[in-house]
Amino acid sequence: MRLSDWRSSPQGEKVMTDKVASAYGPAMAVLGVDADPVAHIVWGDDPDHRYLMLVASQAGLIVVHVRVNVPQEGPRASAKLVRWSRVQVGELSVEAHHGHRHVTSQIENTVLQGTDDEADQIGGFVGHVLACIDGRAPADADARSAAGRRQPKGDPDPMSNRRSVSTGKPIELPATTDRP
């Protein structure tokens, strides 16, 4: 999901106000975040007071800790950039039962878990992060997720941006010679 999608969600409308955005916006801008990046918000136990933003940028994963109500100060945000080569991602595990899905993963010591629609969001975000780590998906605002992008006309191989591609053709081995 894009950051704008999170802001327009019911929880986002409540706590991601313009006043709070004035705290995390400049912090993310300094780290090179585009206008509407791919992001995942971890609301936590009490999102009215604090939450965590995981934001994909060209340089790496930006982790933003947002505190909504700081007494006598207003909102506060602290952000750090973790280069793609250093991002720690745990396994993505999925459990499915009677049409419901439960997903669990870990990114930068933050446990992401959700059921059904939230599971789809987590799976999409973790997939995007893994693609960015492998260099397969640009993290900028102009790039859309791999599922939403279409290949340009004239591109003969729609799988050309993947690391390993099964071609379905037999491998040709060099001819053997009968040298002594």
N, C-alpha and C positions, 0 to 999 in steps of 0.2 A: 504494500500500500504506500501511497505517497503521503507526505506530511500533511498536505491539505485535506486528504481523506480522514486522517486522524483528528484534525482540528474540527471537521464537520460532524464527527461521530457524537453521540449523546454525551459520553464522558468528556470528550475533547471540548465540546462547546462550554462545558461547565468549568473546566480548569485550564484550558489552553487559550485564555483570553488574550487580548492585545497587550494588556499590562504585563502578563507573564511572558508573552512572546518578545516583549522589549527586553527581557532579561536573557533568554536563551538565543534570540536572533543574532545579536552582535557576537556572541561567543562562537556560534556556528559559522558566521561570516568570516571571522578571523581565520578559522580552520579550513576555509575553502568550500563550504557547502553551497550547492546551487539553490535556486529559488524554491523548488519543490522536489526535494530528494526522496528516494526510497527510504522508508524508515519503519521502525517498529517501536511501539510505546509499551513499556512494562508498567502498568498502573500500580502494582503492588498492593499492600494491605490498606493504605489510606491515601488514595490519589488526591484528596482534597489538600493534602499537605506536601506530598512529594511523589515524584515518579521519575522513571528513567527513559531516556530516548536513545535508541540505537539507530544511527543515521549512516547510510552509505555515501561516501564521497569518492572522488577520483583517487585521492591519496590513500584512503583507508577507511576504517570504521571509526566513526566519531561517537563517543559515549558521553551523553549529557545527563548530569544529575540536576533535576529541577526541584527547587523548594518553593512552593507556592506562597506560603504565609510565613515570612520571617518577621518576628515582632520588631516594630519600629523601623523596618527597612523595606519591606515589600518583597516581591519575588527575587529569587537568586538562582543562578545557574552556574555550574562548573562543567567544563568540557575538556575532553582529551582526545587526541587523535592516535589511533593504533594503526600502524602501517599494515597493509594487506598481508605482507609476509609474516607478520607477527600476531595476527588475529588468531585467538584460540577458539576453536569450534569443536564441541563434543559431537557425539553421534546424534543422529536424528532418529528417534524411535517412534513408531506408530503402532497403536493397538486399535483394531477395528472389531466391532461387535454389534450385530443387528442394525447395521446402517449408521452407527455412530463411530466417530474417530476420536482418538485421544493421542496427542502428539507431545513429545517431550524432547527438548534439546538444550544445549548450554552454549552460550556465546560469551566470551570474556567473563567467566565466573557468574554469569547471570542465567538462571534457569528460566527457560521459556516453556510453558506448558499450557495447553488449551484443548477444548473439545469442540468438535464439529466446525462451525465457521471460524472460530478462533484458531483451530488446528490448521485450517487451510491457510490462514494469514501467516502463521508461524512457519509452516512448510514452505510457503512462497518466499518469505524473507530469508530463511536459512538457505534455500536454494539460490537466491540472488547473491547472498554473501559468499557462498561456495563458488559461484560462477565468477564473482569479482576476484576472489583469491586466485583462481586459476587463470584469470585474464580473459575469460570468455564473455563477460557482460560489462559494458561500461556503466558506471554508477552515476553519470551526470543526469541532469534534468531532461535533456533531449532524448536520452535512451529510454525506451520503455522496457518492461520486463520481457524476457525471451518469449513468453507465451503470446504477448501482444504485438510483437514485431513481425513484419513480413519481410521476406527476402526481396531485395531489389530485382527488377527484371534483368535478365541477362546473366544472373549468377547461376552457373551451371550446377553447383553443388550446394544444396541447402544445408548440408551438414559441415560446410567448410570451416566454420568457426569453432568446431568442437575439437577437443584434444585428441581423442581416439575415435576413429570412425571404422565401423565394420563395413567393408566394401562389398562383401559377398562374392568377390572374385577369388579364384585360386591364386596362391602365391607361386610365381614362376621361379624355379630354382635354376641355378646355372648348370650347364651341361657338364657332365663328368668326363674326364679324359683318362685314358688308360696309360698314364705315364708310369714307368717303373720306379 
